[in-house]
């Protein structure tokens, strides 16, 4: 989930009763590792959710040459509306999708979180299994400090961000910004494309984050 930012949202069709309805849906993970969607009230999938909120979000490795052998995960759960006054979610979403800022001025868009019931993972031949809620949801330890870490990196360490993108991810870009950090790695936008850099091991403190960011900048 951490490496992707868009999936296929499957809902129960209102207009064609009894049949599933699939649509493309950008998402970000909240601080509990659950996907959050920003969807319009007039969209078909939103109308479906309001009638039946049991949904799934399928995320797959878009870089794989063979989609059948690439890894994918289906997140099954209940779509729940988020308090419109939740500025924390709004700010995190807009760091990943800055162009969505205008949606709040022109359309009736709302945030929905997919509360996990169970996930199905396929990692290739022989790697197929269910993942339970407790194994999938990992709290982000940087909920209170993420904003300051990101601002510091974007304002004072722009050269390091270009290095991460080019040297570690193989992506050359004219504009690179950090968008998020969690215990397993951090995310950037490189010319509007999401780039994920994983840590070698899980981290939980700002000191560990600083040490890892410095180490990666020297690689």
BELRA-V572368 format. One record per pair of residues at least 24 apart in sequence whose ideal C-beta (glycine too) atoms are under 10 Angstrom apart, sorted by the first residue. I is the first residue (numbers start at 1). J is the second residue. Records with the same first field share a line. If there is no record, write none. Layout:
I->J + J
This chain:
1->27 + 29 + 33 + 34 + 35 + 57 + 59 + 73 + 75 + 119 + 136
2->29 + 33 + 59 + 138 + 180 + 182 + 184 + 185 + 186 + 187 + 194 + 196 + 198
3->59 + 61 + 62 + 63 + 71 + 185 + 187 + 194 + 195 + 196 + 198
4->35 + 59 + 60 + 61 + 62 + 63 + 72 + 73 + 194 + 196
5->29 + 35 + 59 + 62 + 96 + 97 + 179 + 187 + 189 + 193 + 194 + 196
6->57 + 59 + 60 + 62 + 97 + 194
7->35 + 37 + 56 + 57 + 58 + 59 + 60 + 72 + 73 + 74 + 75 + 114
8->56 + 57 + 58 + 59 + 60 + 72 + 74
9->35 + 37 + 39 + 43 + 45 + 46 + 48 + 49 + 55 + 56 + 57 + 58 + 75 + 79 + 112 + 114
10->45 + 48 + 54 + 55 + 56 + 57 + 58 + 74 + 76
11->43 + 44 + 45 + 46 + 47 + 48 + 49 + 50 + 51 + 52 + 53 + 54 + 55 + 56 + 79
12->45 + 48 + 49 + 51 + 52 + 53 + 54 + 55
13->44 + 45 + 47 + 48 + 51 + 52
14->44 + 45 + 47 + 48 + 49 + 50 + 51 + 52
15->44 + 47 + 48
17->51
20->48 + 55 + 56
21->45 + 47 + 48 + 55
22->56 + 58
23->48
25->55 + 57 + 58 + 59 + 112 + 114
26->93 + 96 + 97 + 100 + 194
27->57 + 59 + 75 + 93 + 96 + 97 + 112 + 113 + 114
28->89 + 92 + 93 + 94 + 95 + 96 + 97 + 111 + 179 + 180 + 187 + 194
29->92 + 96 + 113 + 137 + 138 + 140 + 180 + 182 + 187
30->82 + 86 + 88 + 89 + 92 + 93 + 111 + 113 + 140 + 143
31->88 + 89 + 92 + 138 + 139 + 140 + 141 + 142 + 143 + 144 + 146 + 180 + 182
32->113 + 115 + 116 + 137 + 138 + 139 + 140 + 143
33->116 + 136 + 137 + 138 + 139 + 140 + 182 + 183 + 184
34->75 + 77 + 80 + 113 + 114 + 115 + 116 + 133 + 136 + 137
35->59 + 75 + 77 + 79 + 112 + 113 + 114 + 115 + 116
36->82 + 86 + 89 + 90 + 92 + 93 + 96 + 111 + 112 + 113 + 114
37->79 + 82 + 93 + 109 + 110 + 111 + 112 + 113 + 114
38->82 + 89 + 90 + 93 + 94 + 97 + 100 + 103 + 104 + 109 + 110 + 111 + 112
39->79 + 103 + 107 + 108 + 109 + 110 + 111 + 112
40->103 + 106 + 107 + 108 + 109 + 110
41->107 + 108 + 109 + 110
42->107 + 108 + 109
43->107 + 108 + 109
45->79 + 112
46->79 + 81 + 108 + 109 + 110 + 112
48->79
49->78 + 79 + 80 + 81 + 112 + 114
50->79 + 81
52->78 + 79
53->77 + 78 + 79 + 80 + 81 + 112 + 114 + 115
54->78 + 79 + 117
55->79 + 112 + 114
56->114 + 117 + 118 + 119 + 120
57->114 + 116 + 119
58->120
59->119
60->122
61->123
64->124
66->124
68->122 + 124 + 125
69->122 + 123 + 124 + 125
70->122 + 123 + 124
71->121 + 122 + 123 + 124 + 127
72->120 + 121 + 122 + 123 + 124
73->119 + 120 + 121 + 122 + 123 + 131 + 136
74->118 + 119 + 120 + 121 + 122 + 130
75->114 + 115 + 116 + 117 + 118 + 119 + 120 + 121 + 131 + 136
76->114 + 116 + 117 + 118 + 119 + 120 + 130
77->113 + 114 + 115 + 116 + 117 + 118 + 119 + 133
78->112 + 113 + 114 + 115 + 116 + 117
79->112 + 113 + 114 + 115
80->111 + 112 + 113 + 114 + 115
81->110 + 111 + 112 + 113
82->110 + 111 + 112 + 113
83->111
84->109 + 110 + 111
86->111 + 113
88->143 + 146 + 147
89->113
91->146 + 147
92->140 + 143 + 146 + 147 + 150 + 179 + 180
94->179
95->146 + 147 + 150 + 154 + 177 + 178 + 179 + 180 + 187 + 189
96->179 + 180 + 187 + 189 + 194
97->179 + 189 + 192 + 194
98->177 + 179 + 189 + 192
99->192
138->182 + 183 + 184 + 202
139->182 + 183 + 204
140->180 + 181 + 182 + 183 + 184 + 204
141->181 + 182 + 183 + 202 + 203 + 204 + 205 + 206 + 208 + 209
142->180 + 181 + 182 + 183 + 186 + 203 + 204 + 205 + 206 + 209
143->182
144->206
145->181 + 205 + 206 + 209
146->178 + 179 + 180 + 181 + 182 + 186 + 206 + 209
147->180
148->206
149->178 + 180 + 181 + 186 + 206 + 209 + 210 + 213
150->177 + 178 + 179 + 180 + 181 + 186 + 187 + 188
151->178
152->178 + 210 + 213
153->177 + 178 + 181 + 186 + 188 + 209 + 213
154->178 + 179 + 188
157->213 + 214 + 217
159->217
160->213 + 214 + 216 + 217 + 218
161->186 + 188 + 189 + 190 + 195 + 197 + 213 + 217
162->188 + 190
163->216 + 217 + 218 + 219
164->188 + 190 + 195 + 197 + 213 + 216 + 217 + 219
165->189 + 190 + 191 + 193 + 195 + 197
166->190 + 195
167->216 + 217 + 219
168->195 + 197 + 198 + 216 + 217 + 219
169->193 + 195 + 196 + 197
170->195
171->195
178->213
181->206 + 209 + 212 + 213
182->209
183->208 + 209
185->212 + 216
186->212 + 213 + 216
